[in-house]
Structure formats: structure tokens, C-alpha cells
Amino acid sequence: MIRCPNCQHEELDGAIFCSECGAQLIGGELVTQNIQTAERQAIADTTRISPKPTPRTTSAWLSLHLLDSGKIIPLPDQSEFSLGRVSEGQPIMPDIDLTPYQAYACGVSRLHAVIRRSKDGVKIMDLGSSNGTYVNGKRLEPNVEQRLSHGDVIALGKLRIQILLKR
């Protein structure tokens, strides 16, 4: 098993990217090559120890730094993300599932908030969550956008997240 250096999720040997957070699990350039059957056994005999995974560098315009765990979640290149947690039987899923990060215990709603990028900057909006969304300690009004800056700390209920914007 390979342990992701970013989120500590365990992946099967040979995995290239973490299925949980998307971090690259092996370092260096990835090269595909054709290996003959006899060569496969020789390689298997000499590679019993997996190389130590290295965190990938990301081109994400936004990453979420979970302050309580130290984990960093790079977000894919899209302009809008809903944040929340997944619950059984839930018809609408959030784009970013915070369930693995103690979201339920921290009071994160199923659909808690949305982060949008536009030409005016990056903004967050509470979606009428039960326990509120805070930016730098100030509670947001539901359905009202608030501008975000690099380093701002948002709280979804008690789950504290630092905003890391690519400059």
C-alpha cells in the first residue's frame, strides 16, 4: 500500500495519483514503456520497496488549507465550487466533500457554502447553512457574497480553512 503524503489516504501499490485528494504519489517524470513478460518478473523482484511518494505541485488557482489537520486540498480548474458533506440518500452532492475531515462533527451542512471566481475576484457565499459560514471571524449573511483574499480564514461551522490563492 502507498500512503498519500497529502491526505494520508492509502492507495494500492502502483497508483499514480491519490483517489482522495488528487496528489501525485510518485515523483519525477511519468514514462510509459512496454515490458516483456520475463522482464516483468525481474522488475518485480528488484522493486519490493516502493519509492517514497512526493507531493505534487499543483496548478490549482485555489487550495484549501484545513487548519486543524494541516491538509491542503488543491481544487480543480473550474470557477465555482460548492462545499459541504455527503450524507446517505442525499440527492445533490457538494463539489468538495469535506466528510473525511470531520465535517459532520464540526457542524458542516450538506450544502454549506459556495466559492466563485469571477473577473471581480474570489467570493464565498453561505447557502443557508445551520451553523454558519465565517470569514476571519465575521459571520456571513446567508445568500450574500463576501470577497476572499489570499490567507483569509473561513469557518464552515467549526471547520477552519485557510484560503490559498495562486498569485
Buried (B, 14 or more C-beta within 10 A) or exposed (E): EBBBBBBEBEBEEEBEBBEBBBBBBBEEEEEEEEEEEEEEEEEEEEEEEEEEBEBBEBEBBBBBBBBEEEBBBBBEEEEEBBBBBBEEEEEEBBBBBBBBBBBBEBBBBBBBBBBBBEEEEBBBBBBEBEBBBBBEEEEBEEEEBBEBEEEBBBBBBBBBBBBBBEE
